[in-house]
Each structure stands twice: as C-alpha cells, then as structure tokens.
Amino acid sequence: MKLCSIEFAVDNGMLTIGAAEAADGEQPTLEDLPAVTDTQLFMRCRQQIAPVRVGFWRGEAPPSSYEILSVKITLPDGLLTVGETFLRPYLSWPVCAPGRSVDVRIGVDDEDDAASVTVLIDAVGVRLPSSRDRAHLVRALAEYDQLEKLDVVTAEHSFPLERFSSAFHIIRHGVASGAAGGRVRYGVQTIVEWMRWLKADISRENLEGVDGLIMSRVGLNVSPDQAAREILAEFARRLGVSLDELLVARR
C-alpha cells in the first residue's frame, strides 16, 4: 500500500534514502552511484530542471521501468528519510522500531536521470498491476473482491473508470457477504478520498453525499462499470466539466 509521496527540486542530482544521519565519510560521489551503506542508499536523479517525485510504499508497489537497488538497511531511529544528498532530509516516515533493519527496493523511470522514484519497503512476492497497461490492469482488478484490496485498487489514479468499477464491486461484495457496517463505510470513504485527488481543485464540498450515491447503487441491478460511469458523471457535473474532461488527464 502507498504510505506517502513528496516532490522536490534537487540541485546536485543525488538523492539519499535511509537514516537521517550518515556515518562520517560514508557519502559517495556522483560517479559512485548507486551506492549503499549500512544505513543509507544513494542514487542519481534529475537535477534543477524540475522536481523529483518520490513515493513510499509497503508490501506492494506499481512496477517501475528499472529496479536499481534491492538492499537491507538499518534505521537507528526507525525513520526512513529522503532528501538531497548533503542537505537535511525533506521527509521522514516511521517504518520500523528503532535499530531494526528493513528491506528496501528502489524503482525508477530512468537509471541516470530519475524523475519518478518508487521506494518499496518489505516487499511481498507480488507487484501491483501496471498503471500503463490497461488490459493487464483490468485482468488484475477482476481478481479483487475483498475489502482489504481497496488500498490496492485506489493506490493510483490511472484508468479511473476501471479502478472505480473494481472498488464498487468490492463494496457490493462486502455488503453481500455480510461485512461489518463500519468496515463497509470505511471502504466507501476510501473511494471518496480517492476521488478527491482526481483533480487538483476538488473541495470537500464537491464530495458531499457521494458516499450516499455509491451505497444507493449497491443494491440496484446495475453493473459495476455502469455504476462507476454514472457516479463519476454526476461528480463531473458538480465540478462543471464533462466526464471525459474529468478523466482525460488521468489516462
């Protein structure tokens, strides 16, 4: 599941991921990258032109074009940090007890000029479906019907109609199988929160009552695809755009 993400500009083209403090003399030069110590890893990224996006995941993450590192590092304070090498970290995230070690995989979109970095902690044996391959994504989503898989379905916003349809199917299955009401409501709110990030200018007011729209269709004789299209079309109408305009930037 996705833990968090951050974007920031990098001046020197070097990222540090791991413990906040490095041992004396452990920081490599650009020519040595990628490089690993007991507590940190160092990698190349693009510099100055535009921000670098770094996403932290646990267990499962979308596939990257290249996997450049798969290592175990020790975190003295239990915090995994990321930032520009030689500067203070921009983000710290608690991932383990102080002094424990974690397995870390680093995926990137480019081995020498990374703009998108995926940091996967304690990877399990499977990968999330590709966010670029619609057919693969649809096949993978069709296998999900448990409420705990909502975190996987809503991890990204590529192909939102397909993701919404899968999430709706999961909610319907949860209701039909007698899942606790609180668990179902939490699942519905997970979908609503995912919708909030479909566009940058969506407000909480735009989402009022969307949970009711979802639940009102759970008991109807409509397919998940139809329900997804109807609910997202109504949401687009509230925003003053067409459904295609709502979704076009996310495909």
C-alpha positions in Angstrom: 0.0 0.0 0.0 1.1 3.6 -0.5 2.4 5.4 2.6 3.1 8.8 1.3 4.8 10.8 -1.5 6.8 14.0 -2.0 8.1 16.2 -4.8 11.0 18.5 -4.5 13.7 20.0 -6.7 17.3 18.6 -6.5 20.2 20.8 -7.2 23.1 18.3 -7.2 21.5 15.3 -8.9 21.9 13.0 -5.8 19.2 11.5 -3.6 19.8 10.0 -0.1 17.3 7.5 1.2 17.5 5.8 4.6 18.6 7.0 8.0 18.7 10.7 8.7 22.3 10.8 9.7 25.3 9.3 7.8 28.4 8.0 9.4 31.5 10.1 8.9 33.0 9.6 5.4 30.1 7.4 4.1 28.7 9.8 1.5 29.8 8.8 -2.0 30.4 11.0 -5.1 28.2 11.2 -8.1 30.5 8.8 -10.0 30.0 6.1 -7.4 26.2 5.9 -7.7 24.1 4.0 -7.0 25.8 3.2 -3.7 24.7 1.6 -0.3 26.0 1.8 3.3 24.6 0.0 6.3 22.1 2.8 6.9 21.6 4.7 3.7 21.5 4.4 -0.1 22.4 6.9 -2.7 21.2 7.3 -6.2 21.2 9.6 -9.2 18.2 11.7 -10.1 17.5 14.6 -12.4 18.7 18.0 -11.3 17.4 21.6 -11.4 15.1 21.1 -14.4 12.0 20.1 -12.5 11.0 18.4 -9.2 11.7 14.7 -8.5 8.7 12.7 -7.2 9.4 10.0 -4.6 6.7 7.6 -3.4 6.9 5.4 -0.3 5.1 2.0 -0.4 5.0 -1.0 1.9 4.4 -4.6 0.7 3.3 -3.9 -2.8 4.0 -1.1 -5.3 3.4 -0.5 -9.0 6.2 -1.7 -11.3 8.9 0.7 -12.3 10.8 0.8 -15.6 14.1 -0.1 -13.8 14.8 -1.6 -10.4 18.2 -0.2 -9.4 18.6 -1.4 -5.8 17.3 -4.1 -3.5 19.0 -3.9 -0.1 18.6 -4.2 3.6 19.4 -1.1 5.7 19.3 -0.4 9.4 17.4 2.6 10.7 18.7 3.7 14.1 15.7 5.8 14.9 13.2 3.8 12.9 12.6 6.6 10.4 13.1 6.3 6.6 14.1 9.6 5.2 14.6 11.1 1.7 16.3 14.2 0.6 19.0 15.8 -1.4 22.5 14.4 -0.5 24.5 16.7 1.8 21.3 18.5 2.9 18.8 17.8 5.7 16.0 15.3 4.7 12.8 16.7 3.2 10.7 13.8 4.6 10.9 11.3 7.4 8.5 8.4 7.8 8.3 5.9 10.6 8.7 2.4 9.2 10.1 0.2 12.0 11.2 0.1 15.6 14.5 2.0 16.3 17.5 -0.1 15.4 15.7 -2.5 13.2 16.5 -3.3 9.6 14.2 -3.1 6.6 14.3 -4.4 3.1 14.2 -1.6 0.6 13.7 -1.8 -3.2 14.2 1.3 -5.4 12.5 1.6 -8.7 13.0 4.5 -11.2 11.8 5.7 -14.5 15.4 6.3 -15.7 18.6 4.9 -14.3 20.7 8.0 -14.7 18.1 10.8 -14.7 15.3 9.7 -12.5 12.2 11.9 -12.2 10.0 9.3 -10.5 11.3 7.1 -7.7 9.4 4.3 -6.0 10.7 3.2 -2.6 9.2 -0.1 -1.6 9.6 -1.3 2.0 9.4 -5.0 2.9 8.2 -6.2 -0.5 5.9 -9.2 -0.8 6.2 -11.6 -3.7 3.7 -9.8 -6.0 3.6 -6.5 -7.8 0.7 -4.2 -8.2 -0.7 -4.1 -11.8 1.0 -1.8 -14.2 -0.5 1.7 -14.4 0.3 1.9 -18.1 -1.2 -1.4 -19.4 -5.0 -1.2 -19.3 -5.6 -4.8 -20.3 -3.2 -6.0 -17.6 -4.8 -3.7 -15.0 -8.3 -4.8 -15.8 -7.4 -8.5 -15.6 -5.7 -7.9 -12.2 -8.6 -5.8 -10.8 -11.1 -8.5 -11.8 -9.5 -10.8 -9.2 -10.2 -8.5 -6.3 -13.3 -8.8 -4.2 -12.1 -8.4 -0.6 -12.4 -5.1 1.2 -8.7 -5.1 2.2 -7.9 -4.9 -1.5 -9.4 -1.4 -1.8 -6.0 0.1 -0.8 -4.5 -1.7 -3.9 -7.3 -0.6 -6.3 -7.1 3.1 -5.1 -3.3 3.3 -4.9 -3.2 5.3 -8.2 -5.5 7.2 -10.5 -4.6 5.8 -13.9 -7.7 4.4 -15.7 -10.1 5.8 -13.1 -13.3 4.3 -14.5 -11.7 0.8 -14.3 -10.5 1.4 -10.8 -13.8 2.8 -9.6 -15.7 -0.1 -11.1 -13.4 -2.5 -9.2 -13.8 -0.6 -6.0 -17.6 -0.6 -6.4 -17.6 -4.3 -7.0 -15.6 -4.8 -3.8 -18.1 -2.7 -1.8 -21.0 -4.7 -3.2 -19.3 -8.0 -2.4 -18.6 -6.8 1.1 -22.3 -5.9 1.7 -23.5 -9.2 0.1 -21.1 -11.3 2.2 -22.2 -9.6 5.5 -19.1 -7.5 6.2 -19.5 -5.2 9.3 -21.2 -2.0 8.5 -18.3 0.1 9.9 -15.9 -1.8 7.6 -18.1 -1.1 4.6 -18.4 2.6 5.4 -14.7 2.8 5.8 -14.3 1.2 2.3 -16.7 3.7 0.8 -14.8 6.6 2.4 -11.6 5.2 0.9 -13.2 5.6 -2.6 -14.4 9.1 -1.8 -10.9 10.1 -0.6 -9.5 8.6 -3.8 -12.0 10.8 -5.9 -10.7 13.9 -4.1 -7.4 13.5 -5.9 -8.8 13.2 -9.4 -8.3 16.9 -9.9 -6.3 19.5 -8.0 -9.2 21.8 -7.4 -11.7 19.4 -5.8 -13.1 20.5 -2.5 -14.7 18.6 0.3 -18.0 20.3 -0.6 -17.8 18.8 -4.1 -17.8 15.3 -2.5 -20.7 15.8 -0.1 -23.2 12.9 -0.5 -21.0 10.9 -2.8 -20.9 8.1 -0.2 -24.7 8.0 -0.4 -24.5 7.8 -4.3 -22.3 4.8 -4.0 -24.4 3.0 -1.4 -27.7 3.8 -3.3 -26.4 1.8 -6.3 -25.0 -1.2 -4.4 -28.4 -2.8 -4.2 -29.5 -2.0 -7.7 -29.3 -4.2 -10.7 -26.5 -2.3 -12.4 -23.1 -3.5 -13.4 -20.0 -2.1 -11.6 -19.0 -0.4 -14.9 -22.3 1.3 -15.2 -22.4 2.4 -11.6 -18.8 3.8 -11.9 -19.7 5.8 -15.0 -23.0 7.1 -13.5 -21.4 8.2 -10.2 -18.3 9.8 -11.9 -20.5 11.5 -14.4 -22.6 13.1 -11.6 -19.4 14.1 -9.8 -18.1 15.7 -13.1 -21.4 17.6 -13.4 -20.9 19.1 -9.9 -17.5 20.3 -11.0 -18.9 21.9 -14.1 -17.0 19.6 -16.5 -17.8 16.6 -18.7 -16.9 13.1 -17.7 -14.2 13.0 -20.4 -12.8 16.3 -19.1 -12.7 14.9 -15.6 -10.8 11.8 -16.7 -8.7 12.8 -19.6 -5.6 13.9 -17.6 -5.6 10.6 -15.7 -5.5 8.1 -18.6 
